[in-house]
Amino acid sequence: MGRWQRRRERASAGEGNGTALADVGETSTEPDSAARRAPRRGVETRRSPQRPVRRLKDAWPLLIIQAAHPRQAVATALGVGAVAALAGRPTREVGVILLTVLVGQSILGWHNDIVDRERDARHHTPRKPIADGRLEVGSVWYTLTIAVLLLVPLSISTGVIAGINYLVGVIIGLLANVALRQGLFSWVPWALSFALYPAYISYGGWGGQAEGPAPEVVMTLLAALLGIGVHFLRSIWGLVADNEDGWTYLPLRLGLKLGATRLLVLTSAYLVAVLVAMAIAGSMTGLSQ
């Protein structure tokens, strides 16, 4: 009995030591885990807050180009430049005409986005940096003013009479941004401004004192018809928003009756017919009288 009793005492003592070792192990791991966590907290506190990365497409030069309606500006400049080249104007004059029309169309685009900024924001119109707040109105007005100061000497550099015709066309476009475009006579400013393009090319030359002949009446009328077609084409993409705002201009009325797809097909056919007629008239009579 004494031997068995001594074994039990040793076993109980061993269990106590094991428990004590386990307790020590547990208590010893807590400081280690805390120590391991402490540096992580230190690293997190020292980590500087991340700054938002500015996307390239939000850069100011790209936004100001986007607000200028670049596709329409480039297409119009190339079209007028091509007509000038076909009319026999020298390369340097064609270059000035291209630049002049590009600047003028950019002015019209900036002004249009300024006027329509609240409306574009309400309809969530895409590619409108002024409406979505990425481009300040003051910056656009400043750029527009600089462009106007550049446009005047550019316009008259190929003749005062030619320059006046082009500047009048730009003024008509600016007025169209704030008047007439909601009613049945929305096509009138487009017809008038496009009708002045033949005069701008025909009267022009090289230098402010240049004065060419008057344009052919047929070419002037066809240019006016082309402007009406461009107005219809430009209006198709905004028919839904314009209808929601209660506009009543002619492209919208036809779009409600025919549907946007049919209106697009008819407008495209109309533009092709006008361009073909201009090509025929140009080959027979030329641009100038």
KEKE-3310 file (N, C-alpha, C; in steps of 0.2 Angstrom, whole numbers, plus 5000, padded with zeros to 4 digits):
npx = (5004:5010:5019:5010:5003:5013:5016:5004:5004:5015:5011:5000:5007:5014:5004:5000:5011:5011:4999:5003:5013:5006:4998:5008:5013:5002:5001:5013:5011:5002:5009:5017:5009:5003:5014:5017:5006:5007:5017:5011:5000:5007:5013:5001:4997:5007:5006:5003:4988:4979:4979:4967:4968:4970:4962:4967:4958:4951:4959:4962:4965:4960:4946:4942:4943:4934:4922:4921:4914:4921:4920:4910:4916:4928:4924:4916:4926:4935:4926:4923:4936:4939:4931:4936:4948:4945:4939:4950:4959:4974:4986:4991:4980:4970:4974:4973:4959:4954:4959:4952:4939:4939:4942:4931:4920:4923:4921:4907:4903:4908:4900:4887:4887:4889:4877:4868:4871:4864:4852:4858:4864:4853:4847:4857:4867:4879:4897:4898:4907:4905:4893:4893:4901:4915:4922:4925:4914:4919:4932:4929:4923:4933:4942:4934:4933:4947:4948:4939:4946:4956:4949:4944:4956:4960:4949:4948:4960:4961:4954:4944:4930:4927:4930:4921:4909:4910:4911:4899:4891:4895:4891:4877:4876:4879:4868:4858:4860:4853:4841:4826:4829:4820:4808:4797:4805:4818:4827:4831:4842:4853:4852:4855:4868:4876:4874:4882:4895:4899:4901:4911:4922:4922:4924:4936:4954:4971:4978:4972:4967:4962:4950:4938:4927:4909:4899:4891:4874:4866:4875:4875:4862:4861:4870:4863:4853:4860:4864:4852:4849:4860:4857:4845:4851:4860:4850:4844:4850:4846:4832:4824:4827:4823:4810:4805:4807:4798:4800:4796:4802:4805:4812:4810:4796:4794:4801:4793:4783:4788:4798:4814:4823:4819:4819:4832:4837:4831:4836:4849:4849:4844:4855:4865:4860:4860:4873:4878:4871:4878:4891:4888:4884:4895:4904:4899:4896:4905:4911:4911:4905)
npy = (4994:5006:5008:5009:5020:5030:5030:5036:5049:5054:5054:5063:5074:5076:5078:5090:5098:5097:5104:5116:5119:5120:5131:5141:5140:5145:5158:5163:5164:5174:5187:5185:5185:5197:5205:5202:5207:5221:5227:5227:5235:5247:5249:5251:5263:5271:5271:5281:5290:5285:5294:5299:5293:5302:5301:5299:5303:5313:5324:5341:5346:5336:5336:5349:5348:5338:5345:5353:5347:5338:5329:5334:5347:5343:5336:5346:5355:5348:5345:5358:5362:5353:5357:5369:5366:5358:5369:5375:5382:5388:5378:5384:5392:5384:5377:5388:5390:5378:5378:5389:5386:5375:5381:5390:5381:5374:5384:5386:5373:5373:5384:5379:5368:5375:5382:5372:5365:5362:5356:5345:5339:5335:5325:5316:5316:5308:5311:5325:5335:5347:5347:5336:5340:5339:5349:5366:5379:5392:5390:5386:5397:5406:5399:5399:5413:5416:5409:5416:5428:5423:5419:5430:5437:5426:5423:5435:5434:5429:5437:5452:5453:5439:5434:5441:5436:5423:5425:5430:5419:5411:5419:5417:5404:5404:5412:5403:5393:5398:5402:5399:5385:5376:5376:5376:5382:5379:5374:5385:5393:5384:5383:5396:5398:5388:5392:5402:5397:5394:5408:5412:5404:5408:5422:5423:5424:5427:5436:5451:5460:5453:5449:5439:5433:5433:5419:5405:5405:5393:5384:5391:5389:5375:5372:5378:5369:5358:5361:5360:5347:5342:5347:5339:5327:5329:5331:5319:5310:5316:5315:5309:5315:5328:5327:5324:5336:5344:5350:5356:5355:5353:5341:5333:5331:5324:5313:5307:5303:5295:5287:5284:5277:5276:5289:5292:5285:5291:5304:5302:5297:5309:5318:5312:5314:5328:5331:5324:5332:5344:5341:5339:5351:5359:5354:5358:5372:5377:5384:5398:5413)
npz = (5000:5003:4993:4982:4986:4986:4972:4967:4973:4966:4953:4954:4957:4945:4936:4941:4939:4925:4922:4927:4918:4907:4909:4911:4898:4891:4896:4892:4879:4876:4878:4867:4856:4857:4856:4843:4837:4839:4832:4819:4821:4823:4811:4803:4808:4804:4791:4777:4772:4757:4742:4730:4714:4699:4685:4668:4658:4664:4663:4661:4648:4639:4643:4640:4626:4624:4627:4617:4606:4597:4586:4577:4575:4569:4558:4551:4548:4540:4529:4524:4521:4511:4501:4498:4493:4482:4475:4470:4478:4485:4494:4507:4510:4511:4522:4532:4531:4536:4549:4554:4553:4562:4574:4575:4576:4587:4597:4595:4600:4614:4619:4617:4626:4638:4639:4639:4651:4663:4659:4652:4663:4670:4662:4662:4651:4641:4640:4643:4651:4658:4663:4671:4681:4680:4674:4675:4673:4672:4667:4655:4649:4649:4640:4628:4626:4623:4611:4603:4602:4594:4583:4576:4569:4562:4553:4545:4539:4526:4519:4521:4518:4516:4529:4537:4532:4537:4551:4554:4551:4562:4573:4571:4574:4587:4592:4589:4599:4610:4606:4595:4593:4599:4593:4578:4568:4570:4561:4553:4558:4555:4541:4537:4542:4536:4523:4521:4520:4506:4502:4511:4507:4493:4492:4497:4499:4499:4512:4520:4512:4501:4489:4482:4469:4469:4476:4468:4466:4466:4473:4485:4489:4489:4499:4510:4511:4514:4527:4534:4533:4541:4553:4556:4557:4568:4578:4580:4589:4601:4603:4612:4625:4621:4619:4631:4637:4631:4619:4602:4589:4572:4567:4579:4578:4566:4570:4580:4572:4562:4568:4576:4569:4555:4552:4553:4542:4532:4533:4531:4518:4512:4514:4507:4494:4493:4494:4482:4473:4475:4471:4457:4453:4456:4447:4435:4436:4445:4461:4462:4454)
capx = (5000:5014:5022:5005:5002:5019:5015:4998:5007:5020:5006:4996:5012:5015:4998:5000:5016:5009:4995:5006:5017:5002:4997:5014:5013:4997:5002:5018:5010:4999:5013:5020:5004:5002:5020:5016:5001:5009:5021:5006:4996:5012:5013:4995:4996:5012:5004:5000:4982:4980:4976:4963:4972:4967:4962:4970:4953:4949:4964:4959:4965:4955:4940:4940:4942:4927:4917:4921:4910:4926:4918:4907:4921:4933:4920:4914:4932:4937:4922:4924:4943:4939:4927:4941:4954:4942:4938:4957:4962:4981:4987:4991:4974:4966:4976:4970:4952:4953:4960:4947:4932:4939:4941:4924:4915:4924:4917:4900:4902:4908:4894:4882:4888:4888:4870:4864:4874:4858:4848:4862:4865:4846:4846:4863:4869:4886:4902:4897:4911:4903:4886:4894:4905:4922:4925:4922:4911:4923:4937:4927:4922:4940:4945:4930:4935:4953:4946:4936:4951:4960:4945:4943:4961:4960:4944:4950:4967:4960:4950:4939:4923:4926:4930:4914:4904:4911:4910:4892:4889:4897:4886:4870:4876:4878:4861:4854:4861:4849:4834:4823:4830:4815:4801:4797:4810:4825:4831:4833:4849:4857:4852:4858:4875:4879:4873:4887:4901:4902:4903:4917:4927:4923:4926:4943:4960:4977:4979:4966:4964:4960:4943:4936:4920:4903:4898:4885:4867:4865:4879:4873:4855:4863:4874:4858:4849:4865:4864:4846:4851:4865:4852:4841:4856:4862:4844:4841:4852:4843:4825:4820:4827:4820:4803:4803:4807:4792:4802:4792:4805:4803:4815:4806:4789:4795:4804:4788:4778:4792:4802:4821:4827:4817:4821:4840:4838:4829:4841:4856:4848:4844:4862:4869:4857:4862:4881:4879:4869:4883:4896:4886:4884:4902:4908:4896:4896:4910:4909:4911:4902)
capy = (5000:5012:5009:5012:5027:5035:5032:5041:5055:5056:5055:5069:5079:5076:5082:5097:5101:5098:5109:5122:5121:5122:5138:5145:5141:5149:5165:5165:5165:5180:5192:5185:5187:5204:5208:5201:5212:5228:5231:5228:5242:5253:5250:5254:5270:5275:5271:5287:5289:5285:5299:5297:5294:5306:5297:5302:5305:5318:5329:5347:5347:5331:5338:5355:5345:5334:5349:5357:5343:5337:5326:5339:5352:5341:5334:5352:5359:5344:5346:5365:5362:5349:5361:5375:5363:5357:5375:5377:5387:5385:5374:5388:5395:5378:5376:5393:5389:5372:5380:5394:5383:5371:5386:5392:5375:5373:5390:5384:5367:5375:5388:5374:5364:5380:5384:5366:5361:5360:5351:5339:5335:5332:5319:5312:5315:5306:5315:5332:5336:5353:5345:5331:5343:5338:5355:5372:5384:5398:5388:5385:5404:5408:5396:5402:5420:5416:5406:5421:5433:5420:5418:5436:5438:5420:5424:5440:5433:5427:5442:5454:5451:5432:5434:5444:5430:5417:5427:5431:5412:5409:5422:5414:5398:5406:5413:5396:5389:5401:5404:5396:5378:5372:5377:5373:5386:5377:5373:5391:5395:5380:5384:5402:5397:5384:5395:5407:5394:5396:5415:5412:5401:5411:5429:5423:5424:5427:5442:5454:5464:5449:5449:5435:5434:5430:5412:5403:5405:5386:5382:5393:5385:5368:5373:5379:5362:5353:5363:5358:5339:5341:5349:5333:5322:5330:5331:5312:5307:5319:5316:5307:5320:5334:5326:5325:5343:5347:5353:5354:5357:5349:5334:5329:5329:5319:5307:5304:5300:5290:5283:5287:5273:5278:5296:5292:5282:5296:5310:5300:5298:5316:5321:5310:5317:5335:5331:5323:5338:5349:5339:5340:5358:5361:5352:5362:5379:5379:5387:5405:5416)
capz = (5000:5004:4987:4977:4988:4983:4965:4966:4975:4961:4947:4955:4957:4938:4933:4943:4935:4918:4922:4928:4912:4902:4911:4909:4890:4888:4898:4888:4872:4875:4876:4860:4851:4858:4853:4835:4834:4841:4826:4814:4823:4822:4803:4800:4810:4801:4784:4775:4768:4750:4738:4724:4708:4694:4678:4662:4654:4667:4663:4659:4640:4636:4645:4636:4619:4624:4628:4610:4601:4593:4580:4573:4573:4564:4552:4547:4546:4534:4524:4521:4518:4505:4496:4496:4489:4475:4471:4468:4483:4487:4501:4513:4511:4513:4529:4536:4532:4541:4556:4556:4554:4568:4580:4575:4578:4594:4600:4596:4605:4621:4621:4618:4633:4644:4639:4641:4657:4668:4655:4651:4670:4672:4657:4662:4644:4642:4637:4645:4657:4661:4666:4677:4686:4679:4670:4678:4668:4671:4663:4648:4646:4647:4634:4623:4625:4620:4605:4599:4600:4589:4577:4572:4564:4557:4548:4540:4536:4519:4516:4526:4516:4517:4536:4539:4531:4542:4558:4554:4552:4569:4577:4570:4577:4595:4594:4589:4605:4615:4603:4589:4592:4602:4589:4571:4564:4572:4555:4550:4559:4552:4534:4536:4543:4531:4516:4521:4519:4500:4502:4514:4502:4486:4493:4501:4495:4504:4515:4522:4506:4496:4488:4476:4466:4473:4475:4464:4469:4466:4478:4491:4491:4491:4506:4515:4511:4518:4534:4537:4534:4547:4559:4557:4559:4575:4582:4581:4595:4607:4602:4619:4630:4619:4619:4638:4639:4628:4613:4597:4583:4566:4568:4584:4576:4561:4573:4583:4567:4558:4572:4575:4564:4549:4552:4552:4536:4527:4534:4528:4510:4510:4514:4501:4488:4493:4492:4475:4469:4475:4467:4450:4452:4456:4441:4430:4437:4450:4467:4461:4448)
cpx = (5004:5017:5016:5003:5007:5018:5009:5000:5011:5016:5002:5001:5013:5010:4998:5005:5014:5004:4998:5010:5012:4999:5002:5014:5008:4998:5008:5017:5006:5003:5016:5015:5003:5008:5019:5011:5003:5012:5016:5002:5001:5012:5007:4994:5001:5010:5000:4993:4983:4976:4973:4968:4968:4967:4964:4964:4950:4954:4961:4959:4960:4948:4938:4939:4935:4921:4916:4917:4915:4924:4915:4912:4926:4930:4919:4921:4935:4933:4923:4931:4943:4936:4932:4946:4951:4940:4945:4961:4969:4981:4987:4984:4969:4967:4973:4962:4950:4954:4955:4941:4933:4939:4934:4919:4917:4921:4910:4899:4903:4902:4888:4882:4887:4880:4866:4866:4869:4854:4852:4863:4858:4845:4852:4866:4877:4891:4901:4901:4909:4897:4888:4899:4913:4926:4921:4919:4915:4929:4935:4925:4928:4943:4941:4932:4942:4952:4943:4941:4955:4956:4945:4949:4962:4955:4946:4956:4966:4955:4945:4932:4922:4926:4923:4909:4904:4909:4902:4888:4890:4892:4879:4870:4875:4871:4856:4854:4856:4842:4833:4824:4824:4808:4802:4802:4817:4830:4834:4840:4854:4858:4856:4866:4879:4879:4879:4894:4903:4904:4910:4923:4928:4926:4934:4948:4966:4978:4972:4963:4961:4952:4941:4929:4915:4902:4892:4879:4865:4869:4877:4866:4857:4866:4868:4854:4854:4864:4857:4846:4855:4861:4848:4845:4858:4856:4842:4843:4849:4836:4821:4821:4823:4812:4801:4803:4802:4794:4797:4795:4804:4806:4811:4799:4789:4797:4798:4783:4782:4796:4810:4825:4825:4819:4829:4841:4836:4833:4847:4855:4848:4851:4866:4866:4859:4869:4882:4877:4874:4889:4895:4887:4891:4906:4905:4897:4902:4907:4907:4908:4908)
cpy = (5006:5014:5012:5019:5032:5036:5036:5048:5058:5058:5062:5075:5081:5080:5089:5101:5102:5104:5116:5124:5123:5129:5143:5146:5145:5157:5167:5167:5171:5186:5192:5187:5194:5208:5208:5206:5219:5231:5232:5234:5248:5254:5253:5261:5274:5276:5278:5286:5289:5291:5296:5298:5297:5302:5302:5306:5311:5324:5335:5347:5342:5333:5344:5353:5342:5339:5353:5353:5342:5334:5330:5344:5349:5339:5341:5355:5355:5345:5353:5365:5359:5353:5366:5372:5361:5363:5378:5382:5384:5382:5378:5391:5390:5377:5381:5392:5383:5374:5385:5391:5378:5375:5388:5387:5374:5378:5388:5378:5369:5379:5384:5370:5369:5381:5378:5362:5358:5355:5344:5335:5332:5326:5315:5311:5313:5311:5323:5333:5342:5351:5340:5334:5342:5344:5361:5376:5390:5396:5388:5392:5407:5406:5399:5409:5420:5414:5412:5426:5430:5420:5424:5437:5432:5421:5429:5439:5431:5431:5445:5452:5443:5431:5436:5439:5425:5419:5428:5424:5409:5412:5419:5408:5399:5408:5407:5392:5392:5402:5400:5388:5374:5372:5374:5377:5384:5376:5379:5393:5391:5381:5391:5401:5393:5388:5400:5404:5395:5403:5415:5410:5406:5418:5429:5423:5423:5434:5446:5458:5460:5449:5445:5437:5431:5423:5411:5403:5398:5383:5384:5390:5378:5368:5374:5372:5357:5355:5360:5350:5338:5342:5343:5328:5323:5329:5323:5309:5310:5319:5314:5312:5327:5333:5326:5332:5347:5351:5351:5356:5351:5342:5330:5327:5324:5312:5303:5300:5294:5285:5285:5283:5275:5285:5297:5290:5288:5302:5308:5300:5305:5319:5319:5313:5324:5335:5329:5329:5343:5347:5340:5347:5361:5360:5356:5369:5381:5382:5395:5407:5418)
cpz = (5000:4997:4982:4979:4985:4976:4963:4968:4969:4954:4948:4955:4950:4935:4935:4940:4928:4917:4923:4922:4907:4903:4909:4901:4888:4890:4894:4881:4871:4874:4869:4855:4851:4855:4845:4833:4835:4835:4820:4815:4821:4815:4800:4802:4806:4793:4782:4771:4761:4747:4732:4718:4702:4688:4673:4658:4657:4667:4659:4651:4637:4638:4641:4628:4619:4624:4621:4605:4596:4586:4575:4571:4568:4557:4547:4544:4540:4528:4520:4518:4512:4499:4494:4492:4482:4471:4469:4472:4484:4494:4507:4515:4514:4521:4534:4537:4536:4548:4558:4557:4560:4574:4581:4578:4585:4599:4601:4600:4612:4623:4622:4624:4639:4644:4641:4647:4661:4665:4654:4658:4672:4668:4658:4655:4645:4638:4638:4651:4661:4666:4672:4682:4685:4676:4673:4672:4667:4667:4656:4645:4645:4641:4628:4621:4621:4612:4600:4597:4595:4582:4573:4567:4559:4551:4543:4537:4528:4516:4521:4524:4518:4525:4539:4538:4536:4549:4559:4555:4559:4574:4577:4574:4585:4597:4593:4595:4610:4612:4597:4589:4595:4598:4582:4566:4567:4566:4552:4551:4555:4544:4533:4537:4538:4524:4516:4520:4512:4499:4505:4510:4496:4487:4495:4496:4500:4506:4516:4517:4500:4495:4481:4474:4471:4472:4471:4468:4471:4472:4485:4494:4493:4498:4511:4516:4515:4525:4537:4538:4540:4553:4561:4560:4566:4580:4584:4587:4602:4607:4609:4624:4628:4620:4627:4641:4636:4622:4607:4590:4578:4566:4573:4582:4571:4565:4577:4578:4564:4562:4571:4570:4557:4547:4550:4545:4531:4527:4530:4520:4508:4510:4508:4495:4487:4491:4485:4471:4469:4471:4459:4449:4452:4450:4435:4430:4441:4456:4466:4454:4443)
residu = (MET:GLY:ARG:TRP:GLN:ARG:ARG:ARG:GLU:ARG:ALA:SER:ALA:GLY:GLU:GLY:ASN:GLY:THR:ALA:LEU:ALA:ASP:VAL:GLY:GLU:THR:SER:THR:GLU:PRO:ASP:SER:ALA:ALA:ARG:ARG:ALA:PRO:ARG:ARG:GLY:VAL:GLU:THR:ARG:ARG:SER:PRO:GLN:ARG:PRO:VAL:ARG:ARG:LEU:LYS:ASP:ALA:TRP:PRO:LEU:LEU:ILE:ILE:GLN:ALA:ALA:HIS:PRO:ARG:GLN:ALA:VAL:ALA:THR:ALA:LEU:GLY:VAL:GLY:ALA:VAL:ALA:ALA:LEU:ALA:GLY:ARG:PRO:THR:ARG:GLU:VAL:GLY:VAL:ILE:LEU:LEU:THR:VAL:LEU:VAL:GLY:GLN:SER:ILE:LEU:GLY:TRP:HIS:ASN:ASP:ILE:VAL:ASP:ARG:GLU:ARG:ASP:ALA:ARG:HIS:HIS:THR:PRO:ARG:LYS:PRO:ILE:ALA:ASP:GLY:ARG:LEU:GLU:VAL:GLY:SER:VAL:TRP:TYR:THR:LEU:THR:ILE:ALA:VAL:LEU:LEU:LEU:VAL:PRO:LEU:SER:ILE:SER:THR:GLY:VAL:ILE:ALA:GLY:ILE:ASN:TYR:LEU:VAL:GLY:VAL:ILE:ILE:GLY:LEU:LEU:ALA:ASN:VAL:ALA:LEU:ARG:GLN:GLY:LEU:PHE:SER:TRP:VAL:PRO:TRP:ALA:LEU:SER:PHE:ALA:LEU:TYR:PRO:ALA:TYR:ILE:SER:TYR:GLY:GLY:TRP:GLY:GLY:GLN:ALA:GLU:GLY:PRO:ALA:PRO:GLU:VAL:VAL:MET:THR:LEU:LEU:ALA:ALA:LEU:LEU:GLY:ILE:GLY:VAL:HIS:PHE:LEU:ARG:SER:ILE:TRP:GLY:LEU:VAL:ALA:ASP:ASN:GLU:ASP:GLY:TRP:THR:TYR:LEU:PRO:LEU:ARG:LEU:GLY:LEU:LYS:LEU:GLY:ALA:THR:ARG:LEU:LEU:VAL:LEU:THR:SER:ALA:TYR:LEU:VAL:ALA:VAL:LEU:VAL:ALA:MET:ALA:ILE:ALA:GLY:SER:MET:THR:GLY:LEU:SER:GLN)
# end
